[in-house]
Amino acid sequence: MIIVDTHVLVWSVSEPGRLSRLAAGSIRRARHGDGVAIASITLWELASLFWRGRLQGRGTVEASIQLILDATGAVVRPITPEIVSLSMQFPESYPKDPADRLIGATARAEGMLLITHDERIRSSPLLKTVW
């Protein structure tokens, strides 16, 4: 199983051409294999994008998020005490954004490969990443 960053989840549905070949291939293999996951904070990020008009959906915000989950087959990984603790342990160079920290910590706690375009996240020696 792999975990995808919020922008990767959105791009895989709305703009697959923005994904690198390696990212797209990793997602495709995961969909046919162990699956694709997202951190639960990604749900909040999606809702925020819909509410601010940065993403356009159909019907309610909830229905729009569900369409993305259905289209990608992504399963939601919950925030746990371990994940919260790990989110505080990244080095100074890691993004300060709480969502980025929780996504990275979820990948780390679950031992999953993280698909992200974010170079600062990819440079962390604590994570296995692909772009």
Buried (B, 14 or more C-beta within 10 A) or exposed (E): BBBBBBBBBBBBBEEEEBBEEEBBEBBEEBBEEEEBBBBBBBBBBBBBBBEEEEBEBEEEBEEBBEBBBEEBEBEEBEBBEEBEEBBEEBEEEBBEBEBBBBBBBBBBBBEBBBBBBBEBBBEBEBBBBBB
